[in-house]
Amino acid sequence: MVVTGGCGFIGSHLVDQLVTRGDDVVTFDGVAPSTGERRPGTTARHIVGDVRDPSGLAQAIQPGVDVVYHMAAVVGVDQYLARPLDVIDINLNGTRNVLELAARAGARVIVASTSEVFGKNPAVPWKEDGDRVLGPTTADRWAYSSSKALAEHLTFAFARQHSLAATVVRYFNVYGPRQRPAYVVSRSIHRALNGLAPVVYDQGRQSRCFTYVADAVDGTMLAAAAPSAVGEAFNLGSMRESMINEVVELVAKLAGSTSTTSVDTAARLGAAYQDLPRRVPDNTKARTTLGWDCATLLEDGLARTIEWARANAWWLARADTGAA
């Protein structure tokens, strides 16, 4: 097995599960694994490299590899705004390199994508074949959505033209231990446990469906094992819709914080950033085809994540990397 982005948030949890299952795993990432970010006993051979470099990537994706989990990407609103060129280059050209090498190696590929490909489509819940509705190209927010959508197009093109056994999984607001403090759940926990008020953006009137990382990993591995998943895309996300302000307040309560603070994103970030009022998946296809469901209740997942954060001082000492 090869996991690109194996030192990242979801990638590291995936590696843990693959190794625990007994698989021989090679991780490929731009950074070396941090001892604080991995559980003891879950080891894998690691190669440091950039997915934009096909020669380096070829050290990992070689004939004999059964499955390539392509998790490497530039993710996060702060990254969309600060590094839009890298977002496009890594998500698009890096994916092409992975697909070309996997096709040569005869490997199966699972490509990690995102709910953001749907953009601002108002017709929720979104099915896998739902329309994409995006904002202007002058808004950097849509660079990520477009780059991941093009990565999906590449994946299906390789599947059709080169008979590559490939599957796309789209994650919806995944949270859990190890996630850098740049997202609504992780940043709220990070701030609360550091004695700072969690941030509510734009009064928190947006809604999201939060997916615990262990559930996302389970769905990813099921997609790799199911013959019927080849050539398909799957939404991996909870269908339980939650208001952002309620989630932040719940985090504050569970973490022992007594207050929250608010940010106006239009005033702070400008026109380069645009938010979405709702993001809700239809996960019927994953349930019926893969036998997958989002089993972890939000309250339970938040409690587990907060418990983990309290026990990991290295994570609490990380810089707050929120976009505003």
Backbone hydrogen bonds, N-H to C=O, Kabsch-Sander energy under -0.5 kcal/mol:
donor,donor_aa,acceptor,acceptor_aa,energy
2,V,67,V,-2.2
3,V,26,V,-2.5
4,T,2,V,-0.5
4,T,69,Y,-2.1
5,G,28,F,-2.9
6,G,3,V,-0.9
6,G,28,F,-0.7
8,G,5,G,-1.7
12,S,8,G,-2.3
13,H,9,F,-1.3
14,L,10,I,-2.4
15,V,11,G,-2.5
16,D,12,S,-2.1
17,Q,13,H,-1.9
18,L,14,L,-2.5
19,V,15,V,-2.8
20,T,16,D,-2.5
21,R,17,Q,-1.8
22,G,18,L,-0.6
22,G,19,V,-1.2
23,D,18,L,-2.5
25,V,23,D,-0.7
26,V,1,M,-2.5
27,T,45,R,-3.0
28,F,3,V,-2.3
29,D,47,I,-1.9
37,E,34,S,-1.5
38,R,35,T,-0.8
42,T,39,R,-1.6
43,T,41,G,-0.9
45,R,25,V,-1.7
47,I,27,T,-2.8
49,G,29,D,-2.5
49,G,47,I,-0.5
53,D,50,D,-2.5
57,L,53,D,-2.3
58,A,54,P,-1.8
59,Q,56,G,-1.3
60,A,57,L,-1.6
61,I,57,L,-2.3
62,Q,60,A,-1.2
64,G,105,A,-0.8
65,V,62,Q,-2.0
68,V,108,R,-3.2
69,Y,2,V,-3.3
69,Y,67,V,-0.5
70,H,68,V,-0.8
70,H,110,I,-3.0
71,M,4,T,-1.3
71,M,69,Y,-1.2
75,V,73,A,-0.6
79,Q,76,G,-0.6
80,Y,76,G,-2.3
81,L,77,V,-2.1
82,A,78,D,-1.7
83,R,79,Q,-3.1
87,V,83,R,-2.4
88,I,84,P,-2.0
89,D,85,L,-2.7
90,I,86,D,-2.7
91,N,87,V,-1.9
92,L,88,I,-2.1
93,N,88,I,-0.5
93,N,89,D,-1.4
94,G,89,D,-1.2
94,G,90,I,-0.5
95,T,90,I,-0.6
96,R,92,L,-2.0
97,N,93,N,-2.0
98,V,94,G,-2.0
99,L,95,T,-2.6
100,E,96,R,-2.6
101,L,97,N,-2.3
102,A,98,V,-2.4
103,A,99,L,-2.4
104,R,100,E,-1.8
105,A,101,L,-2.1
106,G,102,A,-1.1
107,A,102,A,-2.2
108,R,66,D,-2.8
109,V,165,A,-2.6
110,I,68,V,-2.7
111,V,109,V,-0.5
111,V,167,T,-3.1
112,A,70,H,-2.3
112,A,110,I,-0.6
113,S,169,V,-3.7
115,S,171,Y,-1.9
117,V,114,T,-1.5
118,F,115,S,-1.7
119,G,116,E,-1.5
120,K,133,V,-5.1
121,N,118,F,-1.6
124,V,122,P,-1.8
126,W,280,V,-3.0
130,G,127,K,-2.3
133,V,118,F,-1.7
139,A,136,P,-1.5
140,D,138,T,-0.7
141,R,272,A,-1.7
142,W,139,A,-1.7
143,A,140,D,-1.8
144,Y,140,D,-0.7
144,Y,141,R,-0.5
145,S,141,R,-0.8
146,S,142,W,-2.5
147,S,143,A,-2.4
148,K,144,Y,-2.4
149,A,145,S,-2.0
150,L,146,S,-2.4
151,A,147,S,-1.8
152,E,148,K,-1.9
153,H,149,A,-2.4
154,L,150,L,-2.6
155,T,151,A,-2.1
156,F,152,E,-2.5
157,A,153,H,-2.2
158,F,154,L,-2.6
159,A,155,T,-2.0
160,R,156,F,-1.9
161,Q,157,A,-3.0
162,H,158,F,-2.0
163,S,159,A,-0.5
164,L,158,F,-1.5
166,A,164,L,-1.4
167,T,109,V,-2.1
168,V,232,E,-2.5
169,V,111,V,-2.4
170,R,234,F,-3.3
171,Y,113,S,-1.5
171,Y,169,V,-0.6
172,F,236,L,-1.5
173,N,171,Y,-0.6
175,Y,211,T,-2.1
179,Q,176,G,-1.4
182,A,180,R,-2.7
183,Y,180,R,-0.6
187,R,183,Y,-3.1
188,S,183,Y,-0.5
188,S,184,V,-1.3
189,I,185,V,-2.5
190,H,186,S,-2.6
191,R,187,R,-2.7
192,A,188,S,-2.5
193,L,189,I,-2.6
194,N,190,H,-0.8
194,N,191,R,-0.6
195,G,192,A,-1.3
196,L,191,R,-3.3
200,V,261,T,-3.3
201,Y,199,V,-0.5
202,D,263,V,-3.2
203,Q,200,V,-0.5
204,G,201,Y,-2.3
205,R,202,D,-1.1
207,S,277,P,-2.3
208,R,242,S,-2.5
210,F,208,R,-0.5
211,T,173,N,-2.2
213,V,175,Y,-2.1
215,D,212,Y,-0.9
216,A,212,Y,-1.8
217,V,213,V,-2.4
218,D,214,A,-2.1
219,G,215,D,-2.2
220,T,216,A,-1.9
221,M,217,V,-2.4
222,L,218,D,-2.2
223,A,219,G,-2.0
224,A,220,T,-1.4
225,A,221,M,-1.1
226,A,222,L,-1.4
229,A,226,A,-1.7
230,V,227,P,-1.3
231,G,166,A,-3.6
232,E,229,A,-1.9
234,F,168,V,-2.0
236,L,170,R,-3.4
236,L,234,F,-0.6
237,G,235,N,-0.7
241,E,239,M,-0.8
242,S,208,R,-3.0
244,I,206,Q,-2.7
245,N,204,G,-2.1
247,V,243,M,-2.0
248,V,244,I,-2.7
249,E,245,N,-2.1
250,L,246,E,-2.0
251,V,247,V,-2.6
252,A,248,V,-2.5
253,K,249,E,-2.2
254,L,250,L,-2.7
255,A,251,V,-2.4
256,G,252,A,-0.7
256,G,253,K,-0.7
257,S,252,A,-2.8
261,T,198,P,-2.9
263,V,200,V,-2.1
265,T,263,V,-0.8
268,R,264,D,-2.2
269,L,265,T,-3.2
270,G,265,T,-0.9
270,G,266,A,-0.9
272,A,269,L,-0.6
273,Y,270,G,-1.3
279,R,207,S,-0.6
282,D,126,W,-2.5
283,N,281,P,-0.6
287,R,283,N,-2.0
288,T,284,T,-2.8
289,T,285,K,-2.6
290,L,285,K,-0.5
290,L,286,A,-1.4
291,G,286,A,-0.6
291,G,287,R,-0.6
292,W,286,A,-1.8
295,A,293,D,-1.2
297,L,295,A,-0.6
301,G,297,L,-2.7
302,L,298,L,-2.8
303,A,299,E,-1.9
304,R,300,D,-2.3
305,T,301,G,-2.2
306,I,302,L,-2.7
307,E,303,A,-2.3
308,W,304,R,-2.3
309,A,305,T,-2.5
310,R,306,I,-2.4
311,A,307,E,-1.2
312,N,309,A,-1.2
313,A,311,A,-0.5
315,W,312,N,-0.9
316,L,312,N,-1.6
317,A,313,A,-1.7
318,R,315,W,-1.4
321,T,181,P,-1.4
321,T,319,A,-0.6
